[in-house]
Amino acid sequence: MTKRASAVSASPPRRRSKYVLAPLVLIAANVVLFALFFVWPAVIGLVYSFTNYTGVGAFQFVGLDNYHNLFGDSTFYDALTRTLLYAVLFVPLNFALALAAANLVVSKHAKGTSVARVIFFIPWLLSPIVVGVLWRWLFGENFGLVNYVIEKLGGSAVPWQSNADLSLLVVVMAASWAWTGFSMLLFIAAIKNVPTSYYEAASLDGAGPWRQFVSITLPSIAPTSFIVILLNTINAMKEYPVFVALNNGGPGTSNNLLVQYIYETGFKRGQIGYASAASFVLMLILMAVAIIQLIVNRRVENR
């Protein structure tokens, strides 16, 4: 009896050890890859930001000189201001388009929703370079389809590329068009999880579609809305390929965003240390944005 009891008491630890070791083995590869491709480059970049490294040869530590010079660089502030403006325009537009498309697709009165989902989602599958080229064909000043139609209708060609504000607006529309599909999928999943009993009760109380959308749909999908805003904000702050493919940050350097400024400083001017300092400032800005949005979202959920 004593032996049987001891055998029974000894078996559970062996099972627990299997369940403990298996996850560790499975995540070990991910931990190694994360450390190799994310942590190590970040550490190297942080070290370079305190040096005068040019990309070749040896380097010397210069302390905080790169950060000090960066905060006095007007070009850096111009790129940062344009990046923030782009994010302020892109995030609300993408949010509105994706939410409208999701509500249209899940509507019980809509027809052909399966085809509509594919059509809305295709732009997200395209490479950002392809997106930029497509929209350059549309909004080119001398050869673009939009100006061709305007002139055929008796109007004058619009300076989509030579006007800095219009050029930025075209990129905002192109990026919103490309990202709407991904945000739409998140909204569709969230809207479908809202209990239909809520809408049935609201209908019995006489609430119309708009009232149901404001009072039921929006509060119910608040966590998803937060994720969409957070992802779009981070994506906007790091935008680069669409700008390069569409107008290369032009006209001139008026629409150079922060990532383009970092790329040109580091790889074209050979100032890797200085560009690394700018990269870490961008990372701190993104972390601050994420923390602020997390705090706001938590307060909204606790109401």
Solvent accessible surface area in square Angstrom, and as a share of the most:
residue,aa,sasa,rsa
1,M,190,0.85
2,T,112,0.65
3,K,173,0.73
4,R,175,0.64
5,A,59,0.46
6,S,61,0.39
7,A,61,0.47
8,V,97,0.56
9,S,76,0.49
10,A,48,0.38
11,S,32,0.21
12,P,54,0.34
13,P,60,0.38
14,R,155,0.56
15,R,160,0.58
16,R,145,0.53
17,S,51,0.33
18,K,141,0.60
19,Y,165,0.63
20,V,88,0.51
21,L,105,0.52
22,A,51,0.39
23,P,64,0.40
24,L,95,0.47
25,V,104,0.60
26,L,133,0.66
27,I,86,0.43
28,A,46,0.36
29,A,61,0.47
30,N,95,0.49
31,V,88,0.50
32,V,94,0.54
33,L,92,0.46
34,F,118,0.49
35,A,44,0.34
36,L,97,0.48
37,F,128,0.53
38,F,130,0.54
39,V,67,0.39
40,W,147,0.51
41,P,66,0.41
42,A,46,0.36
43,V,67,0.38
44,I,53,0.27
45,G,16,0.15
46,L,76,0.38
47,V,55,0.32
48,Y,49,0.19
49,S,0,0.00
50,F,61,0.25
51,T,0,0.00
52,N,70,0.36
53,Y,35,0.13
54,T,74,0.43
55,G,32,0.31
56,V,117,0.67
57,G,66,0.64
58,A,101,0.78
59,F,75,0.31
60,Q,125,0.56
61,F,141,0.59
62,V,41,0.24
63,G,39,0.37
64,L,120,0.60
65,D,78,0.41
66,N,13,0.07
67,Y,32,0.12
68,H,141,0.63
69,N,82,0.42
70,L,0,0.00
71,F,107,0.45
72,G,66,0.63
73,D,32,0.17
74,S,79,0.51
75,T,67,0.39
76,F,2,0.01
77,Y,93,0.36
78,D,96,0.50
79,A,3,0.03
80,L,28,0.14
81,T,85,0.50
82,R,39,0.14
83,T,0,0.00
84,L,80,0.40
85,L,67,0.33
86,Y,0,0.00
87,A,9,0.07
88,V,98,0.56
89,L,69,0.34
90,F,0,0.00
91,V,17,0.10
92,P,76,0.48
93,L,62,0.31
94,N,0,0.00
95,F,42,0.18
96,A,56,0.43
97,L,77,0.38
98,A,0,0.00
99,L,14,0.07
100,A,63,0.49
101,A,7,0.06
102,A,0,0.00
103,N,42,0.21
104,L,103,0.51
105,V,4,0.03
106,V,41,0.24
107,S,40,0.26
108,K,179,0.76
109,H,144,0.64
110,A,29,0.22
111,K,186,0.79
112,G,51,0.49
113,T,35,0.21
114,S,82,0.53
115,V,95,0.55
116,A,23,0.18
117,R,78,0.29
118,V,89,0.51
119,I,105,0.53
120,F,63,0.26
121,F,46,0.19
122,I,84,0.43
123,P,9,0.05
124,W,94,0.33
125,L,117,0.58
126,L,60,0.30
127,S,51,0.33
128,P,61,0.38
129,I,86,0.44
130,V,66,0.38
131,V,0,0.00
132,G,0,0.00
133,V,39,0.23
134,L,60,0.30
135,W,29,0.10
136,R,92,0.34
137,W,147,0.52
138,L,58,0.29
139,F,20,0.08
140,G,1,0.01
141,E,47,0.21
142,N,149,0.77
143,F,131,0.55
144,G,2,0.02
145,L,99,0.49
146,V,39,0.22
147,N,3,0.01
148,Y,123,0.47
149,V,67,0.39
150,I,48,0.24
151,E,92,0.41
152,K,140,0.59
153,L,148,0.74
154,G,69,0.67
155,G,38,0.36
156,S,92,0.59
157,A,48,0.37
158,V,40,0.23
159,P,56,0.35
160,W,32,0.11
161,Q,38,0.17
162,S,70,0.45
163,N,61,0.31
164,A,28,0.21
165,D,95,0.49
166,L,46,0.23
167,S,0,0.00
168,L,4,0.02
169,L,75,0.37
170,V,0,0.00
171,V,0,0.00
172,V,1,0.01
173,M,56,0.25
174,A,0,0.00
175,A,0,0.00
176,S,0,0.00
177,W,91,0.32
178,A,9,0.07
179,W,59,0.21
180,T,13,0.08
181,G,0,0.00
182,F,50,0.21
183,S,2,0.01
184,M,0,0.00
185,L,72,0.36
186,L,51,0.26
187,F,0,0.00
188,I,10,0.05
189,A,57,0.44
190,A,14,0.11
191,I,17,0.09
192,K,124,0.52
193,N,121,0.62
194,V,10,0.06
195,P,62,0.39
196,T,96,0.56
197,S,62,0.40
198,Y,114,0.43
199,Y,52,0.20
200,E,107,0.48
201,A,55,0.42
202,A,14,0.11
203,S,64,0.41
204,L,159,0.79
205,D,127,0.66
206,G,64,0.62
207,A,26,0.20
208,G,32,0.31
209,P,119,0.75
210,W,186,0.65
211,R,149,0.55
212,Q,27,0.12
213,F,41,0.17
214,V,55,0.31
215,S,54,0.35
216,I,24,0.12
217,T,5,0.03
218,L,63,0.31
219,P,79,0.50
220,S,48,0.31
221,I,1,0.01
222,A,31,0.24
223,P,68,0.42
224,T,28,0.16
225,S,15,0.10
226,F,27,0.11
227,I,74,0.38
228,V,2,0.01
229,I,61,0.31
230,L,24,0.12
231,L,66,0.33
232,N,1,0.01
233,T,16,0.09
234,I,47,0.24
235,N,29,0.15
236,A,0,0.00
237,M,3,0.01
238,K,102,0.43
239,E,10,0.04
240,Y,53,0.20
241,P,44,0.28
242,V,7,0.04
243,F,1,0.00
244,V,49,0.28
245,A,9,0.07
246,L,1,0.01
247,N,24,0.12
248,N,87,0.45
249,G,0,0.00
250,G,6,0.05
251,P,43,0.27
252,G,67,0.64
253,T,104,0.60
254,S,49,0.32
255,N,0,0.00
256,N,21,0.11
257,L,3,0.01
258,L,0,0.00
259,V,35,0.20
260,Q,5,0.02
261,Y,7,0.03
262,I,25,0.13
263,Y,84,0.32
264,E,32,0.14
265,T,1,0.00
266,G,2,0.02
267,F,149,0.62
268,K,140,0.59
269,R,132,0.48
270,G,23,0.22
271,Q,81,0.36
272,I,32,0.16
273,G,0,0.00
274,Y,32,0.12
275,A,7,0.05
276,S,13,0.08
277,A,0,0.00
278,A,0,0.00
279,S,43,0.28
280,F,29,0.12
281,V,15,0.09
282,L,14,0.07
283,M,77,0.34
284,L,102,0.51
285,I,39,0.20
286,L,25,0.13
287,M,97,0.43
288,A,47,0.37
289,V,32,0.19
290,A,22,0.17
291,I,90,0.45
292,I,104,0.53
293,Q,31,0.14
294,L,83,0.41
295,I,84,0.43
296,V,83,0.47
297,N,24,0.12
298,R,156,0.57
299,R,168,0.61
300,V,66,0.38
301,E,100,0.45
302,N,114,0.59
303,R,234,0.85
